[in-house]
Amino acid sequence: MAKYDTKAQKKISKVMHEYGEGKLKSSSGKKVTSRKQAVAIGISEARSEGDKVPKKK
């Protein structure tokens, strides 16, 4: 059983691409420098769009 929906995987992939280029910004407007924070932003965006992602712990 897949942990993430394919739409969620694409969303996270897009966010990680932005992170790699240095264009990803947090909600406060600051540049994201942490890989973990970038993944968290991707998961959060996917969850807000209604994609299948694991529940928050």
RAWOWO-V183842 format. One line per field, one symbol per residue. ss: DSSP state (h for helix, s for strand, l for the rest). phi: phi as a letter, one per 40 degrees, with the letter a starting at -180 (. if undefined). psi: psi as a letter, one per 40 degrees, with the letter a starting at -180 (. if undefined). A space follows every 10 residues. Layout:
ss = ???
phi = ???
psi = ???
This chain:
ss = lllllhhhhh hhhhhhhhhh hlllslllll slllhhhhhh hhhhhhhhll lllllll
phi = .ccbcccccc cccccccccc cgbcbcccgc ccbbcccccc cccccccccg ccbcccc
psi = hidiiddddd dddddddddd eeehiideei hhehdddddd ddddddddee ihiiii.
